[in-house]
Amino acid sequence: VVLLGPSGCGKTTTLRCISGLETPDDGKILIDEEDVTNKRASQRDVAFVFQLYALYPHLTAYGNIAFPLVAQGLSKKRTRQEVDRAAQILRIKHILNKKPRELSGGDMQRVALGRAIVRRPKVFLLDEPIGTLDAKFREEMRAELKKLHVDIGATTVYVTHDQVEAMSMGDRVVIMNLGVLQQVGTPHEVYNKPKNLFVANFIGSPGMNFISCKPLKGPGGKLALRLPVVNTTIAIPDEIQRIIIDKKK
C-alpha cells in the first residue's frame, strides 16, 4: 500500500500512529486483526524505515543491522544467521564491515532496510526511503524495493509524495490531503476514475483540465452540458446520466 499526498498532508503522522510513536485522537489501529491502539511501540510487530536512515555512526553496517537482535538477547550464532540472510537479500555482504561514513546513500538505505528485515515484522513502514537519493539510484531502489516486498511477504506501507513511485510500486494507492483520506484504489483506478477534484488535479502531470459548464436539458429530454468557454453544448453519455439520476433519487 502506498500513501500518496502533498507534503504536510499527514502521511508520516499516519505511519507514526501505526508504529506507536504517536497516539491517534480517534479510531483504532489493527495489525493482523489485533487491536494495538493502546500498545507501546515495542509491543507492536512493526519495523519503521526512516527517510534519513537513522544509522548509528559508530557501528559497522553489520552492527547496525544486528542491533535490534542484540537488544532482544539473541545468540551470536542466530544473529549472524539473520544478518547474513538480510545481507543476501539486499546484496550488501561486501559492505558489512564498513561504517556509515564509508557508504553511499543507496548502501546506507539498504543497511536501514536490513535492520528492519532481521526483525521479521508483520508490517514494514517505509517513510520516503529513497527521497534523498539521486534519480538514477531512486530508479534502481524502486525495483529493489518491489522485489524485497515479494521476497519478504510482509505487509508494506510506503509513504511518498512522488506520483511515479506511487503508481509504479503500489498494489493500492491511498491518496491523502490535509489529514483526510481522499481515495483508495489501484493505480489504474485513481488515475482514470478520480473520486473528487483534488484527486483529479493531483494525479497526473499535468493534472486533469477543469472546464466550467452548465447542465441543461438536451434533445429528447436528455441531460447535456453547456460550455460557455467554447460556446458549445455536448451530450452527457448515458452511463453518466444514469449515475446523476441515481444520485438525485
N, C-alpha and C positions, 0 to 999 in steps of 0.2 A: 504494500500500500504506500502510495506517495502522497504526502501532504504538500500542496502547492498553493502559493499565495504571495502577495507583495510583502515586503519587509514590514515587520511590526503587526502582522495580522493575527498572531497567536500560535504559529506553528511550533516554535521551540517551547513555549509555555505548555502546549499540549503534551509534548514529549516529557517535559519535566514532571507533569502531573502523572503520566503513565509510570514513570520511573520511581516516583515517590519523593522527588526532590521538592515538589510543591504540592499543596493540597487544593483540590478543586473546590470552588464555592458551592457547587451543586452537582448532582448526578453521581454515578458510580463508575468505577474502573474494574472491568472484569478481565482476567487473564485465564484462558482455558476454562471459562465458565466459573472461575473462583473470584469472589469479590475481594479485591486487595486495596480498596479505597483507604482503609484505616491502617494498613500495614506499613511499617517502615521500609525505606528503600532497600535495606539489607535483607529484608524478608521476601522481596519480590524476585522472581526468576527472570530478571531483565538485565541486558547489557547495553550500556549507553556509549556511543562513539561520538566524541565532540568534534566540532569543526577545526579546532586548533590543537588536535592530537592529545594534549594533556599528558605527555610522556614525562617520566622522571629523568631529569638530565644526568644524574649521577649513576644511573643504571644502564647496562647494555640493553640491546634490543631483547635479548633472552630474558634479562632481569625484569624488564617492563612487561613482557608477555606472561612471565611466570608469577608476577606479583600477586594477583588475586588467588592463585593456587597456594602460594606460600602462606598468605594470610588465612586461608582455610585450614592450614595444617597438613596439606597433602604431602606424602612422602617424596623424597627427591627423585626416586625412580618413576613414580606416577607423573610427577610434574614434568620431568624430561619427556616422557611419552606424549603428554598433552601438548607441550610446546612444539615438539617435533611434528606432530600431526598438523597443528595450525601453520607452522612454517612451510610444510609441504604444500598445503592447500594454497597458501599465499605466495609460494615460490620465493621465500626470503631466508632460506637456510644459510646462504652465503653472507648474511649481514648480522647474524645473531650475536656476534662478539663486538659489534660496533655500538658506540653511544649515539644518542640523538643528534648531537652536533656534527657527526660524520655522515649523516644520512640526508638524502634528498627529500623533498616534500612528499613525493609518492611513496618512498620507502617508510617514512615516518607514519603515513596514513595506514600502510599495510601492517606496521607494528601495532598501531592502535586497534586495528581490526583483529589482529591476532590475540591481543589481550582480551577482547570480547569473545572470540571463538572458543578459547580454552575453558570458559565458564560453562559452555554448552547450555545457554539460556533458552527459555521458551520464546523470548521476544528480543529482537535486535532493534535498537533505536539509533538511527543514524541522522545526526544533525548537520546537514550540508557538509558531508565528509570530504568532498572534493572541491569545495568552493574556493579554496585558496590556491589550487593548482593551476598551472597554465593550460591553455586549450588542448595541447597535444596529450598531456598527462590525464586531463579530465576524460578525454575520449577513451583512452586505454583503461582508466579506472572504472568507467561505466560498464564496459564489457566484463571486467574482472568482478565487479560487484554483482552483476546479474548471474555470473557463473557461481559465485560464492553463495548466493541465495539458494540456488539449485542444490549445490553440494551439501550445505548445512541443513536445509529443510525446515528452518525455523521461521516463524512469522517475522517479517521485517517491516518497520515503519520508517520511511525515508523522507526527510524534510528537504525541500529545495524551493527556491524562487525562480529556478531556471526551467522554462517550459520544455525545452529539448530533453532535459534529463527526465522530467516527469512523464512525458509522452513516450519516451523510448524505454524507460525502466519499469514503469508501474503496470501491474496487472489491473489495479484500480487506482483512480486518482481522486483525492479528496481536495476540493477547492475551498479555501477559506478567505474571508475578508473581514477585517475589524472584529475578529474573535468569533465570527458567525460562520457556520458551515453553509456553503452556497450550493454545492452539488457533489454527488458521489457517483462515479461511473467508470466505465472503461475509457481509455484514451480516445477511442473512436466515438463513444457516446458524448463525452464532454466537448469534443471538438465539433461534431456535427449536429448535436441536439442540446445546445446550452439551455439551462433552466431559467436564466434571467439575463438582464442586460449586462450585469457585471461580468458574468462568465463569458458571454458573447464578446465583450470588449477585451477581456483579459487574455483569453486563449487565442493563439494565432498571432502571426506577425506579418502584416498589421492585423489588428482585430477586425471584427465584422463592421461593415458600414451601417450606420443608422440613418434612416430617412423618415422625416415627419410625414404622416399621412392622415387621412380622414376616412373612416368607414362609411359606406353608403350602400343603398340597395341598387344592384345592377339589373341587367336584363333577366326576366323570369323570376324576379324577386330574390335572386341570389346576392350574397354579400360581395362587395367589391371595395377596393381601396383607391381613394383619390390622392394622387401625388402632386401637390402644388409645385414642388421644386422643378418638375419636368413637365407640368401641365398635361398629365395623362391619368387615365384610370385603368387599373388592372384587376382581373378577376381573382378571387381567392380560391385556391384549389379545394375540391370537395372534402378532402381529408381534414384540412384546416377548418373548413366551415363546420364540419361535424363537431370538432373539438370546441369551437366557440359556442355553438348551440348547446352542447352538453354542459358547459360551464355556466351558461345563463340559467339552465334548469336548476 
